[in-house]
Amino acid sequence: MLLGPIVNSLLVIAGSLVGILLRKNIRSDIRQSVFTCLALTVIYIAVSGMNKEVSAINVLVSMALGGAIGGWLDLDGKVRRLAERLQERFSKGDDRFARGFAQSTILFCVGSMAIIGAFESGLQNVHTTLYTKGIIDGITAIFFAAENGIGVLFSSLSLFLYQGSLTLLSSLLRPLISEACLNQISVVGGIILLSVGLGMLEIGRFKSMNYTPAIIITVILTLIGL
């Protein structure tokens, strides 16, 4: 059941190691060019994931409540503080560690592929989506790690815990998850992922992690018929 999350995480680790090893052989202008292309690809994936017939009221309420809850819990701040503690222990003062860990955690964890792939693993024991996502994440990790270092590698742990938890949870909720619920999750996840892509391009500053409770809210609202 957890084969998909395991493979996805291992590919991130492999990509991160390649990026760290090749850091000096990848020119900064090439890294920046690829990084920009990756950001644009993230935006494309986010927008394409929102191409679903869903309840607009559900999305609006989910994002508003989810953002309020995430802000109250300061999820973005907690992730960054965790990254800073890991940075102090492992990165020898490299200030890119926290940025790489936080951005990679959000990028790899949030989005329709991560959520739907985990649900497919849990509900159907089918891992194709997470295998595909793993290849994309692995390639992305090469350039992220070349730019931001070992913090990207540590995001593989966040990724496994996140997708593994969703996989196990979906297996328990198998009788309740409908296609309508998956569509709502895709749209809300796409909106959150869009904020990540825009942030990567430095078009505004978004605390994207604070929005993630919206995914749980949209499931609850769908189950009660909103």
C-alpha positions as CSV (number, residue, x, y, z in Angstrom):
1,M,0.0,0.0,0.0
2,L,2.8,2.4,0.8
3,L,4.9,1.5,-2.2
4,G,3.9,4.7,-4.1
5,P,4.9,7.1,-1.3
6,I,8.2,5.2,-0.7
7,V,9.2,5.3,-4.4
8,N,8.3,9.0,-4.6
9,S,10.4,9.8,-1.6
10,L,13.4,7.8,-2.8
11,L,13.3,9.6,-6.2
12,V,13.5,12.9,-4.3
13,I,16.5,11.7,-2.3
14,A,18.2,10.5,-5.5
15,G,17.5,13.8,-7.3
16,S,18.7,15.8,-4.3
17,L,22.0,13.8,-4.1
18,V,22.6,14.3,-7.8
19,G,22.0,18.0,-7.5
20,I,24.3,18.4,-4.5
21,L,27.1,16.5,-6.3
22,L,26.7,18.4,-9.5
23,R,26.2,21.8,-7.9
24,K,29.5,23.2,-9.0
25,N,29.1,21.8,-12.6
26,I,25.7,23.5,-13.2
27,R,26.1,27.2,-14.1
28,S,24.1,29.6,-12.1
29,D,22.3,31.0,-15.2
30,I,21.3,27.5,-16.3
31,R,20.0,26.7,-12.8
32,Q,18.0,30.0,-12.8
33,S,16.6,29.3,-16.2
34,V,15.5,25.8,-15.3
35,F,14.2,27.0,-12.0
36,T,12.0,29.6,-13.8
37,C,10.8,26.9,-16.2
38,L,9.9,24.6,-13.2
39,A,8.0,27.5,-11.6
40,L,6.0,28.0,-14.8
41,T,5.4,24.2,-15.0
42,V,4.1,24.2,-11.4
43,I,1.7,27.0,-12.3
44,Y,0.5,25.0,-15.3
45,I,0.0,21.9,-13.2
46,A,-1.9,24.0,-10.7
47,V,-4.2,25.5,-13.3
48,S,-4.8,22.2,-15.1
49,G,-5.7,20.6,-11.7
50,M,-8.4,23.2,-11.3
51,N,-10.2,22.2,-14.5
52,K,-12.9,20.4,-12.6
53,E,-16.7,20.9,-12.1
54,V,-16.9,21.7,-8.5
55,S,-18.9,23.8,-5.9
56,A,-17.5,27.3,-6.0
57,I,-19.0,28.0,-2.6
58,N,-17.2,24.9,-1.2
59,V,-13.9,26.2,-2.6
60,L,-14.4,29.7,-1.3
61,V,-15.4,28.6,2.2
62,S,-12.7,26.0,2.3
63,M,-9.9,28.5,1.4
64,A,-11.2,31.1,3.8
65,L,-11.6,28.8,6.7
66,G,-8.4,26.8,5.9
67,G,-6.4,30.0,5.5
68,A,-7.7,31.3,8.9
69,I,-7.0,28.0,10.7
70,G,-3.5,27.7,9.1
71,G,-2.7,31.3,10.0
72,W,-3.9,30.8,13.6
73,L,-1.8,27.6,13.9
74,D,1.1,29.4,12.1
75,L,1.8,26.3,10.0
76,D,4.2,28.1,7.7
77,G,6.1,29.5,10.7
78,K,6.3,26.1,12.3
79,V,7.7,24.5,9.1
80,R,10.3,27.3,8.8
81,R,11.3,27.0,12.4
82,L,11.7,23.2,12.0
83,A,13.9,23.9,9.0
84,E,16.0,26.3,11.0
85,R,16.5,23.8,13.7
86,L,17.6,21.2,11.2
87,Q,19.8,23.8,9.5
88,E,21.6,24.5,12.8
89,R,22.3,20.8,13.2
90,F,23.2,19.7,9.7
91,S,23.9,22.7,7.4
92,K,26.7,24.5,9.2
93,G,25.0,27.9,8.9
94,D,23.9,27.6,5.2
95,D,21.0,30.0,5.1
96,R,19.6,28.3,2.0
97,F,18.7,25.2,4.0
98,A,15.5,26.6,5.5
99,R,14.3,28.0,2.1
100,G,15.1,24.7,0.3
101,F,13.4,22.6,2.9
102,A,10.2,24.8,3.2
103,Q,9.8,25.3,-0.6
104,S,10.4,21.7,-1.4
105,T,8.1,20.4,1.3
106,I,5.3,22.5,0.0
107,L,6.0,21.9,-3.7
108,F,6.3,18.1,-3.3
109,C,3.4,17.7,-0.9
110,V,0.7,20.1,-2.1
111,G,-1.1,19.5,-5.4
112,S,-3.6,17.2,-7.1
113,M,-1.0,14.6,-8.0
114,A,0.2,14.2,-4.4
115,I,-3.3,13.9,-3.0
116,I,-5.0,11.9,-5.7
117,G,-1.9,9.6,-6.1
118,A,-2.0,8.9,-2.4
119,F,-5.7,8.2,-2.5
120,E,-5.2,5.8,-5.5
121,S,-2.6,4.0,-3.5
122,G,-4.9,3.7,-0.5
123,L,-8.2,3.1,-2.2
124,Q,-7.1,1.0,-5.2
125,N,-3.5,-0.1,-4.4
126,V,-2.5,1.5,-7.7
127,H,0.7,3.6,-7.7
128,T,1.0,4.9,-11.3
129,T,0.3,8.5,-10.4
130,L,2.8,8.6,-7.6
131,Y,5.4,6.9,-9.8
132,T,4.9,9.6,-12.4
133,K,5.0,12.3,-9.7
134,G,8.2,10.8,-8.3
135,I,10.0,11.2,-11.7
136,I,8.9,14.8,-11.9
137,D,9.9,15.5,-8.2
138,G,13.2,13.7,-8.7
139,I,14.1,15.9,-11.7
140,T,12.9,19.0,-9.8
141,A,15.0,18.0,-6.8
142,I,18.2,18.0,-8.8
143,F,17.9,21.7,-9.6
144,F,16.4,22.6,-6.2
145,A,19.3,20.9,-4.4
146,A,21.9,22.5,-6.7
147,E,20.4,25.8,-5.7
148,N,19.5,25.3,-2.1
149,G,21.5,22.3,-0.9
150,I,20.7,19.5,1.6
151,G,17.5,21.1,2.8
152,V,15.8,19.6,-0.3
153,L,16.9,16.1,0.7
154,F,15.3,16.4,4.1
155,S,12.0,17.3,2.4
156,S,11.7,13.7,1.3
157,L,10.9,12.8,5.0
158,S,8.0,15.4,5.0
159,L,6.9,14.0,1.7
160,F,6.8,10.4,2.9
161,L,5.0,11.3,6.2
162,Y,2.4,13.3,4.3
163,Q,1.7,10.9,1.4
164,G,2.0,7.9,3.6
165,S,-0.5,9.4,6.1
166,L,-2.9,10.2,3.3
167,T,-2.6,6.7,1.8
168,L,-3.4,5.1,5.2
169,L,-6.2,7.5,5.9
170,S,-7.8,7.0,2.5
171,S,-7.7,3.3,3.0
172,L,-9.8,3.7,6.2
173,L,-12.2,6.2,4.5
174,R,-12.6,4.1,1.4
175,P,-16.5,4.0,1.7
176,L,-16.7,7.8,2.0
177,I,-14.5,9.2,-0.8
178,S,-16.4,10.1,-3.9
179,E,-15.4,11.5,-7.3
180,A,-17.0,14.8,-6.3
181,C,-14.7,14.9,-3.2
182,L,-11.6,14.2,-5.3
183,N,-12.6,17.0,-7.7
184,Q,-12.9,19.5,-4.8
185,I,-9.5,18.4,-3.5
186,S,-7.9,18.9,-6.9
187,V,-9.2,22.4,-7.2
188,V,-8.3,23.5,-3.7
189,G,-4.9,21.9,-4.0
190,G,-4.4,23.6,-7.4
191,I,-5.1,27.0,-5.8
192,I,-2.6,26.3,-3.1
193,L,0.0,25.0,-5.6
194,L,-0.6,28.2,-7.7
195,S,0.5,30.3,-4.8
196,V,3.7,28.2,-4.6
197,G,4.5,28.7,-8.3
198,L,3.9,32.5,-8.1
199,G,6.1,32.6,-5.0
200,M,8.9,30.8,-6.8
201,L,8.7,33.5,-9.5
202,E,8.7,36.1,-6.7
203,I,5.3,37.4,-7.8
204,G,4.0,38.2,-4.4
205,R,4.8,36.5,-1.0
206,F,2.6,33.7,0.0
207,K,2.6,31.6,3.2
208,S,1.3,28.6,1.3
209,M,1.6,26.1,4.1
210,N,-1.0,28.1,6.0
211,Y,-3.5,27.3,3.3
212,T,-3.2,23.5,3.5
213,P,-6.0,23.0,6.1
214,A,-8.4,24.0,3.3
215,I,-7.9,20.5,1.8
216,I,-9.4,18.9,4.9
217,I,-12.2,21.5,5.1
218,T,-13.2,20.9,1.5
219,V,-13.5,17.1,2.2
220,I,-15.7,17.8,5.2
221,L,-17.9,20.2,3.3
222,T,-18.3,17.8,0.4
223,L,-19.3,15.0,2.8
224,I,-22.1,17.2,4.3
225,G,-23.3,18.2,0.9
226,L,-22.0,21.7,0.4
